[in-house]
Amino acid sequence: MARPVAIAALVASLAAAPAAAAAPFDFDGDGRQDLAASTPGLEHRGAPSAGGVAILPGGRPGTLFTRATGGVPGEPSGDDRFGANLASGDFNGDGRADLAVGGEWLRDARVTVLYGSRRGLTGDGADTVGPDDATTLAAGDFNRDGFDDLAVTMILADSAPDYEGSGAIRLLFGGAQGLSQQGARTLTRPARGQDEFGQAMAVGDLNRDGHLDLVDSAFGSADVYDDPPDSGHVNFCPGTPAGPQSCTTLQPVVRGPGPGSLAVADIDGDGYDDIVGGIFIGGLYDDKPPAGTLVLYRGSASGPSEGTEFDQVTSRVRRGERPADWYGASVAAADLDRDGYGDVVVGSPGRNRDAGRVVVLRGGPRGRLLRRGDVLHQGSPGVPGRPRRATRFRGGNQFGAAVTLLRADGDRFPDLVVGLPGFRRGEGAIVTMRGSKRGFGRRPARLLGAHRLGIEAAGPDFLGLGSVLGRP
């Protein structure tokens, strides 16, 4: 008589089991990743900087989501900056990626979750999760249960009484019903005095133990009153069968600020993911704005090893470096040419008086890492549009303020998307460039301004399309 009970239990367990995991940003499960591009300065219903997120399948015009979209919780409010932070994962295990959307922490900044479907991303069933001071987001299956989970920075949280607003990271776990507070865990800063713990985050398996690790970094504080001053940090939070439990601080590579941007990939082809961080601001007492630099921490069985610095000179980037390049303001990493080595795309939006450029650095065996970068800018072969510098009366295009790598066209090579938030006096734009074995710029590229996507500013607001791009 136990047989029907056993069959019923089996059916129930199969119903609860997740489908094959969808790639991040593949909202309709068709095997192609869709672009999510924010317009944090969008005015809506009289609310300035209410924000919005444009979903652009294959880099084509798509759907704009705001807090006024049907099914999306809440109402547009001034300075919400809805879309200021993005992350994607299959949180409910239905085989279609979902999108976590964060706003500005000065407002009610709980995370809004939009769920994927056969029709792509919709407002149907959208909900809010997490703390009220959420900022940076990162997604991955931290506990290996088949459902993606979400790491959320709580920027106002303070893990100890010696520093106000040091930050903490909240882990929200996925399940058949999506993200939940049940079983949530808080990671606290590993060192006294660290400022803005969780300012930037990335996910990967740095020690190759089969569990996803979490990496966080921050500029640090330039406040003259800090004692001792915080010179920035990079923290490694190793994965466990239940997800990351604690973090340790990695030895700084350069004196001064820490990385404000992060990417993780296997740069040297040894099977361990590596950390790439961009340091693009200077210290309080610097004589002139820095050009920016990269730091690389190589993965190993014991975790990240001692770091190495790579600036534009050591990487042999054409025309070297100049003050205020903002080199490393954005970074993305993937194996672009399928040679077994991860490559790094670096945004340098301050180059040439804020016209901006992007540098592509090639991975390789140790000793040939991140060398001889290809340079892309508006005006170079295959890149649409003209470079526009800042003047006394208007800002520059800021080509490279954000970069992301997506498999948008279904082939074997990642495609590059570059943000230009200064385009057309702050309207903003994106450039999409298809990947190939020989790199970018060899196949047709597209420039899409906010107006071509049907996103219009109400008055002189800075829309900023391209300032935030969804990054797998």
C-alpha positions as CSV (number, residue, x, y, z in Angstrom):
1,M,0.0,0.0,0.0
2,A,3.0,2.3,0.3
3,R,3.6,2.3,-3.4
4,P,1.1,5.1,-4.3
5,V,2.6,7.2,-1.5
6,A,6.1,6.6,-2.9
7,I,4.9,7.6,-6.4
8,A,3.2,10.7,-5.1
9,A,6.4,11.7,-3.3
10,L,8.4,11.1,-6.5
11,V,6.0,13.3,-8.5
12,A,6.3,16.0,-5.9
13,S,10.0,16.0,-5.9
14,L,10.2,16.1,-9.7
15,A,7.8,19.1,-9.7
16,A,10.1,20.9,-7.2
17,A,13.3,20.2,-9.1
18,P,14.6,23.1,-11.2
19,A,14.7,22.9,-15.0
20,A,18.1,23.1,-16.8
21,A,19.6,26.4,-15.6
22,A,19.3,29.4,-18.0
23,A,22.2,31.6,-18.7
24,P,22.0,35.0,-17.1
25,F,20.0,37.5,-19.1
26,D,18.4,34.8,-21.3
27,F,15.0,35.9,-20.3
28,D,13.0,33.7,-22.8
29,G,15.3,30.6,-22.6
30,D,16.2,30.7,-26.4
31,G,19.9,30.4,-25.7
32,R,20.7,34.0,-26.5
33,Q,21.4,36.6,-23.9
34,D,19.5,39.8,-23.9
35,L,20.9,43.2,-23.1
36,A,19.6,45.1,-20.0
37,A,20.6,48.8,-20.1
38,S,19.5,51.3,-17.5
39,T,18.4,54.9,-17.8
40,P,18.8,56.0,-14.1
41,G,18.1,59.6,-14.9
42,L,14.7,59.0,-16.6
43,E,11.9,61.3,-15.4
44,H,8.5,59.6,-15.1
45,R,5.1,61.1,-14.2
46,G,6.8,64.2,-13.0
47,A,9.3,62.3,-10.8
48,P,12.9,63.3,-11.7
49,S,15.5,60.5,-11.9
50,A,12.8,57.9,-11.3
51,G,14.8,55.6,-13.5
52,G,14.1,52.7,-15.9
53,V,15.6,49.5,-17.5
54,A,15.4,48.9,-21.2
55,I,15.5,45.2,-22.3
56,L,17.0,45.0,-25.8
57,P,16.9,41.4,-27.3
58,G,19.9,41.1,-29.6
59,G,20.6,44.8,-29.2
60,R,17.3,45.7,-30.9
61,P,14.6,48.0,-29.5
62,G,12.6,46.2,-26.8
63,T,10.7,46.9,-23.6
64,L,11.2,49.7,-21.0
65,F,10.5,48.7,-17.4
66,T,9.8,51.3,-14.8
67,R,8.0,51.3,-11.5
68,A,4.9,52.3,-13.5
69,T,5.0,49.1,-15.6
70,G,2.1,46.8,-15.1
71,G,2.8,44.3,-12.3
72,V,6.0,46.0,-11.1
73,P,5.6,46.9,-7.4
74,G,5.7,50.5,-6.2
75,E,5.3,53.9,-7.9
76,P,7.8,56.1,-9.7
77,S,9.4,58.4,-7.2
78,G,12.0,61.2,-7.5
79,D,15.7,60.1,-7.2
80,D,14.7,56.4,-7.1
81,R,17.2,55.7,-9.9
82,F,15.4,52.4,-10.7
83,G,18.0,50.3,-12.5
84,A,21.1,51.8,-10.9
85,N,22.1,48.2,-10.1
86,L,21.3,45.0,-12.0
87,A,22.0,41.2,-11.8
88,S,20.4,38.2,-13.5
89,G,20.0,34.6,-12.6
90,D,17.4,31.8,-12.8
91,F,16.0,32.3,-9.3
92,N,13.0,30.1,-9.6
93,G,14.6,27.4,-11.8
94,D,12.1,27.5,-14.6
95,G,14.8,27.5,-17.4
96,R,14.5,31.2,-18.0
97,A,16.6,34.0,-16.5
98,D,15.1,36.6,-14.2
99,L,16.3,40.1,-13.5
100,A,17.1,41.7,-10.1
101,V,16.8,45.5,-10.2
102,G,18.2,47.8,-7.6
103,G,17.8,51.5,-7.1
104,E,19.4,54.4,-5.2
105,W,20.1,53.6,-1.6
106,L,19.0,57.1,-0.5
107,R,15.4,56.0,-1.2
108,D,13.5,52.8,-0.5
109,A,15.9,50.6,-2.3
110,R,14.5,47.0,-1.9
111,V,15.4,44.8,-4.9
112,T,12.7,44.4,-7.5
113,V,12.7,40.9,-9.2
114,L,11.2,40.6,-12.7
115,Y,10.7,37.0,-13.9
116,G,11.4,35.5,-17.3
117,S,8.9,33.7,-19.4
118,R,8.4,32.3,-22.9
119,R,7.7,35.9,-24.0
120,G,10.8,37.2,-22.2
121,L,10.9,39.4,-19.2
122,T,7.5,40.7,-17.9
123,G,6.0,42.4,-14.9
124,D,3.8,39.4,-14.2
125,G,4.5,38.1,-10.7
126,A,7.2,40.7,-10.0
127,D,8.0,41.2,-6.3
128,T,10.4,42.9,-4.0
129,V,13.0,41.3,-1.7
130,G,15.9,42.1,0.5
131,P,16.8,45.1,2.7
132,D,15.8,48.7,2.3
133,D,19.4,49.9,1.7
134,A,20.3,47.6,-1.2
135,T,22.9,48.7,-3.7
136,T,25.3,46.4,-5.6
137,L,23.9,43.0,-6.8
138,A,25.6,39.7,-7.9
139,A,23.9,36.4,-8.8
140,G,25.0,32.8,-8.9
141,D,24.0,29.3,-7.5
142,F,26.0,29.6,-4.3
143,N,24.6,26.5,-2.6
144,R,24.5,24.3,-5.7
145,D,20.8,23.4,-5.4
146,G,20.0,24.3,-9.0
147,F,18.4,27.7,-8.2
148,D,20.4,30.9,-8.6
149,D,20.9,33.1,-5.5
150,L,21.4,36.8,-5.0
151,A,24.1,38.7,-3.1
152,V,22.9,42.1,-2.0
153,T,25.0,44.9,-0.6
154,M,23.5,46.7,2.4
155,I,25.4,49.9,2.2
156,L,24.1,51.4,5.4
157,A,24.6,48.2,7.5
158,D,27.4,48.3,10.1
159,S,28.8,45.0,11.4
160,A,30.7,46.7,14.3
161,P,30.2,49.8,16.3
162,D,33.5,51.5,15.3
163,Y,32.4,52.8,11.9
164,E,29.0,54.0,10.7
165,G,27.8,52.5,7.4
166,S,30.6,50.1,6.8
167,G,28.3,47.9,4.8
168,A,27.4,44.2,4.8
169,I,26.4,41.6,2.2
170,R,23.1,39.7,2.4
171,L,22.7,36.4,0.6
172,L,19.2,35.6,-0.6
173,F,18.6,32.0,-1.8
174,G,16.5,31.0,-4.7
175,G,13.9,28.3,-4.8
176,A,10.8,27.1,-6.8
177,Q,9.0,30.3,-5.8
178,G,11.9,32.6,-6.5
179,L,14.1,34.5,-4.1
180,S,13.2,34.3,-0.4
181,Q,14.4,35.7,3.0
182,Q,14.1,32.2,4.4
183,G,17.6,31.0,5.3
184,A,19.2,34.3,4.3
185,R,22.7,35.0,5.6
186,T,24.7,38.2,6.2
187,L,28.4,38.4,5.4
188,T,30.3,41.1,7.4
189,R,33.5,42.9,6.7
190,P,36.6,41.0,7.7
191,A,38.7,44.0,8.8
192,R,38.1,46.9,11.1
193,G,37.9,50.2,9.3
194,Q,36.9,48.9,5.9
195,D,34.6,51.3,4.2
196,E,31.7,50.4,1.8
197,F,32.1,46.7,2.1
198,G,30.4,45.2,-1.1
199,Q,30.8,48.3,-3.2
200,A,31.7,46.1,-6.2
201,M,31.1,42.3,-6.4
202,A,31.9,39.5,-8.8
203,V,31.4,35.7,-8.7
204,G,33.5,32.7,-9.8
205,D,35.3,29.6,-8.7
206,L,38.8,30.8,-7.7
207,N,39.9,27.6,-5.9
208,R,38.2,25.1,-8.3
209,D,36.4,23.3,-5.5
210,G,33.1,23.3,-7.4
211,H,31.5,26.0,-5.1
212,L,31.0,29.6,-6.3
213,D,33.1,32.2,-4.4
214,L,32.2,35.8,-3.9
215,V,34.6,38.7,-4.4
216,D,34.1,42.2,-3.1
217,S,36.1,45.4,-3.4
218,A,35.8,49.1,-2.7
219,F,37.7,52.4,-3.4
220,G,38.1,53.1,0.3
221,S,37.6,56.4,2.0
222,A,39.4,59.6,1.0
223,D,38.0,61.4,4.1
224,V,40.7,63.3,5.9
225,Y,39.1,62.5,9.3
226,D,39.4,58.8,8.9
227,D,41.9,57.3,11.5
228,P,43.3,55.0,10.4
229,P,42.4,55.9,6.8
230,D,40.9,53.1,4.7
231,S,43.0,52.6,1.5
232,G,40.5,50.4,-0.2
233,H,40.3,46.6,-0.3
234,V,39.6,43.4,-2.1
235,N,38.0,40.6,-0.1
236,F,37.6,36.9,-1.0
237,C,34.6,35.0,0.4
238,P,35.1,31.3,-0.4
239,G,32.2,29.1,-1.3
240,T,31.0,26.2,0.7
241,P,28.2,23.6,0.2
242,A,25.9,26.2,1.9
243,G,27.3,29.2,0.1
244,P,30.0,31.7,1.3
245,Q,30.2,32.0,5.1
246,S,32.9,34.6,5.7
247,C,35.5,36.7,3.9
248,T,39.3,37.4,4.1
249,T,41.1,40.5,2.9
250,L,43.7,40.1,0.1
251,Q,47.0,41.9,0.2
252,P,46.8,45.3,-1.6
253,V,48.7,45.6,-4.9
254,V,49.0,49.3,-5.0
255,R,48.9,51.9,-2.3
256,G,45.8,54.0,-2.1
257,P,42.3,53.4,-3.4
258,G,41.0,49.9,-4.2
259,P,39.2,48.6,-7.3
260,G,35.8,50.1,-8.1
261,S,35.1,47.6,-10.8
262,L,35.6,43.8,-10.9
263,A,35.5,40.9,-13.3
264,V,36.3,37.2,-12.9
265,A,37.5,34.7,-15.5
266,D,40.3,32.2,-16.1
267,I,42.9,34.6,-17.6
268,D,45.9,32.3,-17.6
269,G,44.1,29.1,-18.7
270,D,45.1,27.0,-15.6
271,G,41.5,26.1,-14.7
272,Y,41.2,28.5,-11.8
273,D,39.2,31.7,-12.2
274,D,41.2,34.9,-11.6
275,I,40.2,38.4,-10.3
276,V,40.6,41.5,-12.4
277,G,39.9,44.9,-10.7
278,G,40.0,48.4,-12.1
279,I,41.4,51.2,-9.9
280,F,40.5,54.5,-11.6
281,I,40.4,57.1,-8.9
282,G,43.2,58.7,-7.0
283,G,43.9,59.4,-3.4
284,L,43.0,62.6,-1.5
285,Y,46.4,64.2,-1.9
286,D,47.3,63.2,-5.5
287,D,48.8,66.1,-7.5
288,K,46.8,65.2,-10.6
289,P,44.1,62.7,-11.6
290,P,45.5,59.3,-12.2
291,A,45.3,57.4,-15.5
292,G,44.0,54.3,-13.8
293,T,45.3,50.8,-13.6
294,L,44.3,47.1,-13.3
295,V,45.1,44.6,-10.6
296,L,45.1,40.8,-11.2
297,Y,44.8,38.1,-8.5
298,R,45.4,34.7,-9.9
299,G,43.3,31.8,-8.6
300,S,44.8,28.7,-7.1
301,A,43.8,25.7,-4.9
302,S,44.3,27.8,-1.8
303,G,42.4,30.8,-3.2
304,P,43.7,34.0,-4.8
305,S,47.4,34.5,-4.9
306,E,49.4,37.7,-4.5
307,G,48.3,40.3,-6.9
308,T,50.0,42.0,-9.8
309,E,49.5,45.5,-11.3
310,F,48.9,46.0,-15.0
311,D,48.7,49.6,-16.2
312,Q,48.5,50.8,-19.9
313,V,52.3,51.0,-20.1
314,T,53.1,47.5,-18.8
315,S,50.2,46.1,-21.0
316,R,51.8,47.9,-24.0
317,V,48.5,49.7,-24.9
318,R,48.9,51.9,-27.9
319,R,49.5,55.6,-27.1
320,G,50.1,54.7,-23.5
321,E,48.3,56.5,-20.6
322,R,47.3,60.0,-19.7
323,P,46.0,61.6,-16.5
324,A,42.2,61.3,-16.0
325,D,41.9,58.4,-18.5
326,W,39.7,56.6,-15.9
327,Y,41.2,53.4,-17.2
328,G,39.5,50.5,-15.4
329,A,36.2,52.4,-14.7
330,S,34.5,49.3,-16.2
331,V,35.9,45.8,-16.8
332,A,34.4,42.6,-18.3
333,A,36.2,39.3,-18.9
334,A,35.5,36.2,-21.1
335,D,37.4,34.0,-23.6
336,L,36.8,36.2,-26.7
337,D,38.6,34.1,-29.3
338,R,38.1,30.6,-27.8
339,D,41.9,29.9,-27.3
340,G,41.4,28.7,-23.7
341,Y,42.5,32.0,-22.1
342,G,40.2,34.6,-20.7
343,D,40.5,38.1,-22.2
344,V,39.7,41.4,-20.5
345,V,37.7,44.4,-21.9
346,V,38.6,47.7,-20.1
347,G,36.6,50.9,-20.3
348,S,38.5,54.2,-20.2
349,P,35.7,56.8,-20.5
350,G,37.9,59.8,-19.5
351,R,40.4,59.3,-22.4
352,N,40.7,62.2,-24.9
353,R,38.8,64.7,-22.7
354,D,35.9,62.3,-22.0
355,A,35.5,61.1,-25.6
356,G,36.5,57.7,-24.2
357,R,37.9,54.4,-25.5
358,V,37.9,50.7,-24.8
359,V,41.0,48.5,-24.5
360,V,40.9,44.7,-25.2
361,L,43.7,42.8,-23.4
362,R,44.5,39.2,-24.3
363,G,44.9,36.5,-21.7
364,G,47.7,33.9,-22.0
365,P,50.2,31.8,-20.0
366,R,51.9,33.3,-17.1
367,G,54.4,35.9,-18.4
368,R,52.2,36.8,-21.3
369,L,49.2,38.0,-19.4
370,L,47.2,41.0,-20.4
371,R,49.5,42.3,-23.1
372,R,49.2,44.3,-26.4
373,G,45.7,45.6,-26.1
374,D,43.5,46.4,-29.1
375,V,42.1,49.9,-28.8
376,L,38.5,50.7,-29.8
377,H,37.0,54.2,-29.9
378,Q,34.5,56.0,-32.0
379,G,36.2,56.8,-35.2
380,S,38.3,53.6,-35.3
381,P,37.5,51.0,-38.0
382,G,34.2,49.2,-37.3
383,V,33.0,51.5,-34.4
384,P,30.0,53.6,-35.3
385,G,29.7,57.3,-34.5
386,R,32.2,60.1,-34.0
387,P,34.2,60.8,-30.8
388,R,32.9,63.8,-28.9
389,R,35.1,65.5,-26.3
390,A,34.0,67.5,-23.4
391,T,33.9,71.3,-23.9
392,R,33.0,74.2,-21.6
393,F,29.4,73.8,-22.7
394,R,28.8,70.1,-22.8
395,G,30.3,66.8,-21.7
396,G,32.0,64.1,-23.8
397,N,30.4,60.8,-24.9
398,Q,32.3,58.8,-22.3
399,F,32.6,55.8,-24.5
400,G,33.5,52.9,-22.2
401,A,31.8,54.1,-19.0
402,A,30.2,50.6,-18.9
403,V,31.1,47.4,-20.8
404,T,29.6,44.0,-20.9
405,L,30.1,40.7,-22.8
406,L,27.0,38.7,-23.9
407,R,26.3,35.8,-26.2
408,A,23.6,37.8,-28.0
409,D,23.6,36.3,-31.4
410,G,23.9,32.6,-30.5
411,D,27.4,31.9,-32.0
412,R,30.5,30.8,-30.1
413,F,32.0,34.3,-29.6
414,P,31.0,36.8,-27.0
415,D,29.6,40.1,-28.2
416,L,30.7,43.5,-26.8
417,V,28.3,46.2,-25.6
418,V,29.7,49.6,-24.7
419,G,27.9,52.4,-22.8
420,L,28.1,56.0,-23.8
421,P,26.1,57.9,-21.1
422,G,27.3,61.3,-22.3
423,F,26.0,60.9,-25.9
424,R,23.8,63.7,-27.1
425,R,24.3,65.9,-24.0
426,G,23.5,63.1,-21.6
427,E,20.8,61.3,-23.5
428,G,23.1,58.3,-23.6
429,A,23.6,55.5,-26.1
430,I,25.0,52.0,-26.5
431,V,27.2,50.4,-29.1
432,T,26.9,46.7,-29.9
433,M,29.8,44.9,-31.6
434,R,29.6,41.3,-32.6
435,G,32.5,39.1,-31.6
436,S,34.6,36.9,-34.0
437,K,37.9,34.9,-33.9
438,R,39.7,38.1,-35.0
439,G,38.1,40.4,-32.5
440,F,35.6,43.2,-32.6
441,G,35.1,45.7,-35.4
442,R,35.2,43.0,-38.1
443,R,31.5,42.6,-38.3
444,P,28.7,45.2,-38.5
445,A,28.2,47.2,-35.3
446,R,25.3,49.4,-34.2
447,L,24.9,52.6,-32.2
448,L,21.5,53.0,-30.5
449,G,20.7,56.3,-28.8
450,A,17.9,56.6,-26.3
451,H,15.7,58.4,-28.8
452,R,16.0,55.5,-31.2
453,L,14.8,53.2,-28.5
454,G,11.7,55.4,-27.8
455,I,13.1,56.7,-24.5
456,E,12.7,60.5,-24.3
457,A,13.8,62.9,-21.6
458,A,11.2,65.2,-20.1
459,G,13.2,68.4,-20.1
460,P,16.9,68.7,-19.7
461,D,17.3,65.6,-17.5
462,F,20.4,63.5,-17.9
463,L,19.0,60.1,-19.0
464,G,22.4,58.4,-18.9
465,L,21.5,55.4,-21.1
466,G,24.6,53.2,-21.0
467,S,25.8,54.2,-17.6
468,V,24.7,50.8,-16.2
469,L,24.7,47.6,-18.3
470,G,23.7,44.1,-17.2
471,R,26.8,41.9,-16.8
472,P,26.7,38.1,-16.6
